[in-house]
Structures are given as C-alpha cells and as structure tokens.
Amino acid sequence: MRWIITENEDCECPGFAVDLLPAQLPANLHVLYRNSQIYLRADGIAGIIPCKSGHSILIEPKCKGLHPFSMYEYINDLLIKNEIDSTVDKDGRGIDIHTIAQCFADELIAIQCRQKLFKRLPVKSNRNIVKGRIDWSATAVRIATGRHSPIASTVPEPTYDIAENEVISMAAKICLPLFEHSTDEWRSLHSWSSMAYTRPLSKEALLKLRCSLRNTKLGGAHAYYFTPIALALIILGVDDAGNTLSQNPNILFNMPGLYEDYIRTAFMRKSIPKGLSCQKSFSPKSFLFSDGTCELEPDITIYNGSKPLAVLDVKYKIPDSKDYYQIFTYMKYAGLTKAFIISPSVRHKEAITAYDGSKMINLNVSESQHEKLELLAAEVIDTL
C-alpha cells in the first residue's frame, strides 16, 4: 500500500502502523499520534520513502505544479526522463528506487566500454631503473647495503581510487540486489560494486562532489560520467535532502533548496548570452556590519562586470516582513532602486513600494515548466 501525504501538512494515514516504518527515518519526517490516529508530517521534503512489507510513503510537494525530479533534471541538465516515460507518470509519482536503479544501470551499461576516470598520484617505491624523482639519500643507503631494487623514487601513477568512481560504486552496491543474477544490469553493477577503495567517502566528501558536479560539471573526454554520478547521488540520498550515507533507498528532495537552485539555474542560463554573470551572494563577500559580521547573501545576484544590476531572493514559503526587510537591505547595499522576490505563494508581478520610492516586485513561479521559467528570467534580465 502507498500512503500519500502532502509536504508541511499533518496528514492522517488510515491503516498505517509504526512497525512499517524503515529503521532509519529522515529527520524531517515526523510521526504524530492524535485522537487514536497516526498522522505523518514531512517538513520541506518531497519524494518516496519505502517502508517494510513492500509499502511506501509518497510525499507530494505543497505546490502541486512543482515536480522535484523534473526540477532536478533541469538543474543538472540530465536527459533521462524520456528514456523512462513509460514507467514514470507526468507528475513524477512513479519514480522510486527501482526506476532510478534501472536508469542508473542503463547508464553504466552505456559507458562500460569507456575508460574509467583516474588520477595520477605520486607513489614512492623502490625500483631497478632510474625513473621519476629520485630520493638520493635513500638510494645511496640501499646501494651501500646491497638491497634489491636499490633506486628509491617517486613516480606519478594512475589510480581509480577517487571520489567519482567510489560514489558510483557505493550506489551500485545498493542497486545490485534489485536485479536478477547474470542480467546485463547485474553484471554492470557488480563490476562497479566490487571495486576496492582505501576508505569510504565521508559525508563532507560526498557533499563536495555534489557541489562540484552542480557548479562545474564533468566535461571534455569524461562528460559521460556526469549522468551516472548525478543518479548515484540521488540513490545515496545526497541529491538535495542531505541524508548522506543512508542505508534506506529513499528518493527525497529538499524542496526549499531545490526550488532555489531551480530558479537560479534558469537565471544563470539566460544571463550568459547577454554577457552578464549570475551567482549566489555578492562578490566579493559583503557584510552588513563594519566588523565583518552578518554576511549579505542574496539568493541571486546579476552582474555586468563588477556592477550589480539586480538582486533577487527566492522564497519557497510565503514571504513575510523579515523577508522584505532582507531584500530591501540587499537592494540598498547594491545601490539599486528595485529588487525581486520569487515565490510560489505571491501575486505575480505585484510591485510593493517602499517609503523612499524603491520597489520590490513579486514574481510567482509555482510550476516546474522550464520554458516558462526561462521566458520569465529573460524578461527580468531585459528590463535591467
């Protein structure tokens, strides 16, 4: 059975029992007991949580027009949805660990004839030939004592023991039991899951890899690594929900963070053709107080060279007075007369005038329609 609940709401779940919950629960999922009934509440997350006995919990976004997997695809420039349209509903309800695992296995099969990514790291060893950087003092001792392989030197040698390969290997271990033995998917996943590594990736290393993937992408000769790593991070729970190293096959998205990245990505893509730059926060870092405290960090800042042209703040919630104080401060610091707040819970293009005549303009984005969002981003940029 699948229980469907809505993000940020206390939802009654008839027939649900606490014994069905997985061993590890996301921190944002709360179990409530009220009037002899069990309620579930998911704060700021959407996606699928598999439960015991084949049951599951589907957490729908509070804004029904926002589809998290579609947004994730857009942010990471993935082209995998078309390959699984037959098993995934338009709103993403059909996306679960099995669907993601199939996509992941298909990607690994597609790249299995390609060179695995490696790095050259300095390795010190004893040799019979002169090669690399010689440690003359150690070599002199070994020659004097008649040692075998007397030349001590350091040579850069290739290693596959890197974060990009390990994150794929970790995800492959989770997906492997989902496929029948000796199928193409099983063989591909098994070859990755059996790779040996010196130590497991830390939470910090996984998050660093996620940021690197989001900001720079894998390009050039190893661009084919991009989609498998993006899918591996979803499987490991490092996509956006922050539940790194989870042993449960949850597919969860941190909706406030995902929404902000979704909006910023569209503005970045529409700024580049205009010769503008778009980023989070000010550059260089800027502070409200002269002692270097209280950093000013608008969600989106658009620059023409070093001159700020616009500041925008993205709010997944209903903006309140504190949010308007915040964007007003950003606007004044940047020397601008207008700023923008983007939210799924505001009246579109409503302009609010401050005491000094400056304006804060509300923009409503409550659907994950990529073309429509890019048109809005282009329209805002054209007015700067």
C-alpha positions in Angstrom: 0.0 0.0 0.0 1.1 3.6 -0.7 0.2 6.4 1.7 0.2 9.8 0.1 0.9 12.8 2.3 1.5 16.5 1.5 4.6 18.4 2.4 4.3 20.6 5.5 0.8 19.2 6.5 -0.3 16.9 9.2 -1.8 14.0 7.2 -3.9 11.2 8.5 -2.8 7.8 7.3 -5.6 5.2 7.8 -4.2 1.6 8.2 -0.6 2.8 8.8 1.3 1.3 11.7 4.6 2.4 13.2 6.0 -1.1 12.8 6.0 -0.4 9.0 8.5 2.4 9.2 12.0 1.8 8.0 14.9 1.5 10.5 16.2 5.0 9.7 13.8 7.9 9.2 14.7 11.2 7.6 15.0 13.9 10.2 12.2 15.9 8.5 9.6 13.2 8.8 7.6 13.2 12.0 5.1 10.6 13.3 2.2 12.1 15.3 -0.4 10.4 17.3 -3.7 12.3 17.7 -7.2 11.1 18.6 -6.2 7.5 18.3 -5.0 8.1 14.8 -1.5 8.2 13.3 -0.5 11.3 11.3 2.6 11.9 9.3 4.2 15.2 8.6 7.1 15.9 6.2 8.7 19.3 6.6 10.4 20.7 3.5 10.9 17.4 1.7 9.2 15.5 -1.1 9.7 12.1 -2.7 9.4 8.4 -1.9 10.1 6.5 1.4 10.0 2.7 1.1 8.6 1.0 4.2 8.6 -2.6 5.3 6.5 -5.3 3.7 6.5 -3.5 0.3 4.6 -0.5 1.5 5.7 3.1 0.8 5.1 6.7 1.7 4.7 9.3 -1.2 5.4 12.9 -0.1 3.9 15.3 -2.6 5.1 18.9 -2.7 2.8 21.5 -1.2 2.8 23.2 -4.7 1.3 20.5 -6.9 2.7 22.2 -10.0 6.3 21.7 -8.9 7.7 18.2 -9.8 11.0 17.6 -7.9 12.5 15.1 -10.3 11.8 17.3 -13.3 13.5 20.2 -11.5 16.5 18.1 -10.6 16.8 17.0 -14.2 16.7 20.7 -15.4 19.3 21.8 -12.8 21.7 19.1 -13.7 20.9 19.2 -17.4 20.0 15.5 -17.4 18.3 13.8 -20.3 17.0 10.6 -18.8 13.3 11.3 -18.4 12.4 10.4 -22.0 14.0 7.0 -21.5 11.6 6.1 -18.7 8.4 7.9 -19.8 6.6 4.5 -19.9 7.2 3.9 -16.2 7.0 7.4 -14.8 3.9 9.5 -14.5 3.9 13.1 -15.7 3.9 14.4 -12.1 6.8 12.0 -11.1 4.7 9.8 -8.8 6.1 6.7 -10.4 9.7 7.5 -9.6 11.0 5.2 -6.9 14.3 3.3 -6.2 13.5 0.7 -8.8 13.0 3.3 -11.6 16.2 5.2 -10.6 18.1 2.0 -10.3 17.1 0.9 -13.8 18.2 4.3 -15.2 21.4 4.1 -13.3 22.2 0.5 -14.6 21.4 1.6 -18.1 23.8 4.4 -17.9 26.6 2.1 -16.6 25.9 -0.3 -19.4 26.2 2.5 -21.9 29.6 3.6 -20.5 31.1 0.2 -19.8 33.3 0.2 -22.8 34.7 3.7 -21.9 37.8 4.5 -19.9 37.2 4.8 -16.2 38.2 8.1 -14.7 41.5 8.1 -12.9 44.0 10.5 -11.4 47.8 10.3 -11.3 49.1 10.5 -7.7 52.7 10.4 -6.5 53.7 6.9 -5.4 57.1 6.2 -3.7 58.6 2.8 -4.4 61.9 1.0 -4.9 63.0 0.2 -8.5 65.8 -1.3 -10.6 65.7 1.6 -13.0 66.1 5.4 -12.8 62.5 6.8 -13.1 60.7 9.8 -11.6 62.0 11.9 -8.7 65.0 10.2 -7.1 65.4 10.1 -3.3 69.2 10.2 -3.4 69.9 9.7 0.3 67.6 6.6 0.5 69.1 5.3 -2.8 72.6 5.7 -1.5 71.8 3.7 1.6 70.1 0.9 -0.4 73.1 0.7 -2.8 75.6 0.6 0.1 73.7 -2.2 1.8 73.2 -4.2 -1.3 69.4 -4.0 -1.3 67.3 -5.4 -4.1 65.7 -2.6 -6.3 68.1 0.0 -4.9 66.6 3.1 -6.5 64.1 4.9 -4.3 62.0 7.2 -6.4 58.5 8.9 -6.6 56.5 8.5 -9.8 53.0 9.7 -10.6 50.9 6.5 -11.1 47.3 6.2 -12.2 44.7 5.2 -9.6 41.0 4.6 -9.8 40.6 5.3 -6.1 38.9 8.6 -6.5 35.6 10.1 -5.3 33.9 10.0 -8.7 34.4 6.2 -9.0 33.6 5.5 -5.4 30.3 7.3 -5.4 29.2 5.1 -8.4 30.5 2.0 -6.6 28.5 2.9 -3.4 25.3 3.4 -5.4 25.9 0.2 -7.4 26.0 -1.8 -4.1 22.6 -0.5 -3.2 21.1 -1.3 -6.6 22.7 -4.7 -7.1 20.1 -6.7 -5.1 17.3 -5.2 -7.2 18.3 -7.1 -10.3 18.4 -10.8 -11.2 21.7 -12.6 -11.3 23.6 -12.6 -14.6 21.5 -10.0 -16.3 23.3 -7.2 -18.1 22.3 -4.8 -15.4 23.5 -7.1 -12.6 26.9 -7.6 -14.4 27.5 -3.9 -14.9 26.5 -3.1 -11.3 28.6 -5.9 -9.9 31.7 -4.8 -11.8 31.4 -1.4 -10.1 30.3 -2.6 -6.7 33.3 -4.9 -6.4 35.9 -2.1 -6.8 38.1 -1.7 -3.8 38.9 1.6 -2.1 41.2 2.6 0.7 38.5 4.3 2.8 34.8 5.1 2.4 33.8 8.6 1.3 32.9 10.9 4.2 29.7 13.0 4.3 31.8 16.0 3.6 33.4 14.4 0.5 30.0 13.4 -0.9 28.7 16.9 -0.4 31.8 18.4 -2.0 31.3 16.1 -5.0 27.7 17.2 -5.3 28.8 20.9 -5.3 31.5 20.2 -7.8 29.0 18.4 -10.1 26.5 21.2 -9.8 28.9 24.1 -10.3 31.4 22.9 -12.9 30.2 19.6 -14.4 32.3 16.9 -15.8 33.3 17.9 -19.3 35.7 17.0 -22.0 36.6 13.4 -22.5 34.8 12.3 -19.3 31.5 14.1 -19.8 29.8 10.6 -19.9 30.4 10.4 -16.1 28.0 13.2 -15.4 24.7 11.4 -15.6 25.8 8.3 -13.7 27.2 10.4 -10.8 24.1 12.6 -10.7 21.9 9.4 -10.4 24.3 7.9 -7.9 23.9 10.9 -5.6 20.1 10.5 -5.8 20.4 6.9 -4.8 22.7 7.7 -1.9 20.4 10.4 -0.7 22.9 13.2 -1.4 20.9 14.9 -4.1 19.1 17.5 -2.0 17.6 16.0 1.1 21.0 15.9 2.8 20.6 12.3 4.1 24.0 11.2 3.1 25.1 7.6 3.5 21.6 6.4 4.2 21.1 2.7 4.1 17.5 3.0 3.0 16.5 3.5 -0.6 14.7 6.8 -0.1 14.3 9.2 -3.0 13.9 12.5 -1.3 14.4 16.2 -2.3 14.9 19.2 -0.1 12.2 21.4 -1.7 13.3 24.8 -0.4 16.9 24.2 -1.6 15.8 22.5 -4.8 13.4 25.4 -5.6 16.2 28.0 -5.1 18.6 26.1 -7.3 15.9 25.6 -10.0 15.2 29.4 -10.2 18.9 30.3 -10.1 19.8 27.9 -12.8 17.3 29.5 -15.2 18.6 33.0 -14.5 22.2 31.8 -15.0 21.4 30.2 -18.4 19.6 33.4 -19.6 22.3 35.8 -18.3 25.2 34.2 -20.2 24.0 35.1 -23.7 23.7 38.7 -22.6 27.3 38.8 -21.4 26.2 39.0 -17.7 27.1 36.9 -14.8 24.7 35.4 -12.3 25.6 34.0 -8.9 24.6 33.5 -5.3 25.6 36.2 -2.9 27.7 39.3 -3.6 31.3 39.3 -5.0 33.5 39.9 -3.1 31.8 38.9 0.2 29.9 41.7 1.7 28.8 42.3 5.3 26.1 44.4 7.0 28.4 45.5 9.8 31.8 47.1 9.6 33.4 44.4 11.8 32.8 41.8 9.1 29.8 40.1 10.6 26.3 39.4 9.2 27.1 38.5 5.7 24.8 39.7 2.9 23.8 36.7 0.8 21.1 37.3 -1.8 20.0 34.1 -3.5 20.6 35.6 -6.9 22.8 38.5 -7.9 23.2 39.5 -11.6 26.4 41.5 -12.5 27.6 43.4 -15.6 31.3 43.1 -14.9 31.7 44.2 -11.3 28.5 46.3 -11.3 25.4 44.7 -9.7 22.3 45.0 -11.9 19.8 43.1 -9.8 19.3 41.2 -6.6 16.6 38.5 -6.2 15.6 36.5 -3.2 13.9 33.1 -3.6 11.3 32.1 -1.0 9.6 28.7 -1.1 7.4 29.9 1.7 5.0 32.9 1.9 7.3 35.9 2.2 6.8 37.8 5.5 8.0 41.2 6.8 11.5 39.8 7.6 12.0 38.7 4.1 11.1 42.1 2.7 13.5 43.8 5.2 16.1 41.4 3.9 15.7 42.1 0.2 15.4 45.8 0.9 18.8 45.7 2.7 20.3 43.9 -0.3 18.9 46.4 -2.7 20.2 49.4 -0.8 23.6 47.8 -0.4 23.8 47.3 -4.2 22.7 50.8 -4.9 19.5 49.7 -6.8 16.0 51.0 -6.9 14.2 47.8 -7.4 14.6 44.1 -6.3 12.7 40.9 -6.9 11.2 38.2 -4.7 10.4 34.9 -6.4 8.0 32.5 -4.6 5.2 30.1 -5.4 3.0 31.9 -2.9 2.9 35.5 -4.1 0.8 37.5 -6.6 2.6 37.6 -9.9 4.3 41.0 -10.8 2.8 42.7 -7.8 5.0 45.8 -7.0 5.4 46.9 -3.4 6.7 50.5 -3.0 8.9 51.3 0.0 9.0 54.7 1.8 11.7 56.0 -0.4 10.1 55.1 -3.7 12.1 51.9 -4.3 10.2 48.9 -5.4 10.1 45.2 -4.5 8.5 43.1 -7.2 6.9 39.7 -6.5 7.2 37.1 -9.2 5.2 33.9 -8.9 6.8 30.6 -10.0 4.5 27.7 -8.9 5.1 25.3 -11.7 8.1 23.4 -13.0 7.6 24.5 -16.6 11.2 25.1 -17.7 10.5 27.1 -20.9 8.0 29.4 -19.0 10.6 30.0 -16.3 13.3 30.8 -18.8 10.9 33.3 -20.5 10.4 35.0 -17.1 14.1 35.1 -16.4 14.8 36.6 -19.9 12.0 39.2 -19.3 13.5 40.3 -16.0 17.0 40.5 -17.4 15.9 42.5 -20.4 14.5 45.2 -18.0 17.8 45.7 -16.2 
